[in-house]
Amino acid sequence: MFLSALFIGLVAAGLAAGGLLFNHDPQLHAHLALIVGFALVMALQNYLVNLTQMQPSLSFLNVTRIAGVFFNLAALVLLYLAFRPVDFVYVLTGQMICALALIALCVNWARRNVFRPVENPSQAPRDASTGHLLKYAFNQHGTVLIGLALTNFDKVYLLKVGTIVEFGYYSLAFTTSRLIGVLYDAMNTALYSRYAGKDEAELSKNINIAFRLTLLPMLILAGIGAALSPWLIQWVYGPKFASMTPAFIVLMFECVVSGAGWTLAQRFNAAGRPGLVLVRQLISVLPVVALLPILPRENISVYLALLMLLGATLRMAITLAIYPYVLKEPVPRLFPSKEEAQKVIASIRARLQARSVSNSEPV
């Protein structure tokens, strides 16, 4: 754990320092130590928060997420009351303090749950070699870095070639469209936590079931959202934001396809093979980057959203192709069978009936 934390912290600090070399803003260079320290602390916070996924119930992971929100909200309120104006130095400092508080909580959790003595020495896991550990960390961290690039290349490109108004509308469309992906975020975290390091046959079975039982309902939900979006966007944000509707529709479907592809990727992450996910990410980057220079400038936000959808579709297709060629397993079906759909409906009915019976019983 300490070796992984050291590796991730040094990589994050190095990337932050290297990034500043390409920026000539003297104000940023004046705060080099703060920015590098912020990157290091945030990387350690994310590492430790992800470590809490080792707990199958995910109860402490949920605590960290809620605590992080409240810590940062409290810090912003205090900064607003104490300083006017609140510049970025104060914001970074406040977030660093919140991250350090979250790190302390996670370390205390790890002390009680990760570093406890092994009760049965004969069942103790074998120690991983340093080289294997660094390779695993590189694959995991590389996947995260490329994922950040795939998630943000559209906004960075639009900031360079478009207007600040287009950038604002597109960013709002993107963040709003992510709401449909909340289910996938929660489901993928639970799948990884429950099946990481367990029997691969059971892992593959449950990943495939989760994938095909959610893809069609989520696509239908995205279709309903797309049909209602011309009215919803103007109702929530106002008539001036009507121009973000086309990009929002495309990005909703991109969010569903991307989330479904990431569900399939848990088959490799949870089985200790993140290198395959890294390869998937790298392959999907190439056509996306190659198409950027030829995008029309008119309605650039819609074309960028379509490019995001293309990247998500490529990642899902590559993941599906990996199954027979690498895992020697059948390609997962996209949609559930009639029997599976009937089982789900029967399960929902049974739960509703059980709840209605419990509610009707006298206290």
QUIUR-V173412 format. One record per helix or strand. SS is the DSSP state (a for helix, b for strand). FROM is the first residue (numbers start at 0). TO is the last residue. If there is no record, write none. Layout:
BEGIN
ss=SS from=FROM to=TO
ss=SS from=FROM to=TO
END
This chain:
BEGIN
ss=a from=1 to=20
ss=a from=25 to=29
ss=a from=31 to=53
ss=a from=58 to=81
ss=a from=87 to=112
ss=a from=120 to=122
ss=a from=129 to=160
ss=a from=163 to=194
ss=a from=199 to=236
ss=a from=238 to=268
ss=a from=273 to=291
ss=a from=299 to=326
ss=a from=337 to=359
END
